[in-house]
Amino acid sequence: MPETTPFASASALIETAASAALSKNATNVIALDVAQRLPLTDAFVIATGDTERQVQAIVDAVEEAMHKAGVRRLRSEGYAQGRWVLTDFGDVIVHVLHRDEREEYALERLWAECPARHFSEEETSV
């Protein structure tokens, strides 16, 4: 039997968050497996929006999709500014950043040693 990693067990939540973000035209959507580096969560989903309003729309879509999947939001920060919104769903933390913040903070570089999965609209479309 294949070994189940925390990242694998969070896979459905990752898919849900990524698909919801892409439904609002988020770009550069990736999931990072941070379970081995960060004991608080299994994965980050990171997405980019071009404007503050789009960042907020992406966050709203993710929260709605996660709620429909039976996952409760534990906390959220940054929504009012719409520049970098962090939403904690327990096993998965979703970061939605304005493109300027995404370039400046480069979370992928900070977590470069973690396995990553890139998402595109084509692979999440039904």
Secondary structure, 3 states (H helix, E strand, C coil): CCCCCHHHHCHHHHHHHHHHHHHCCCEEEEEEECCCCCCCCCEEEEEEECCHHHHHHHHHHHHHHHHHCCCCCCEEECCCCCCEEEEECCCEEEEEEEHHHHHHHCHHHHCCCCCEEEECHHHHCC
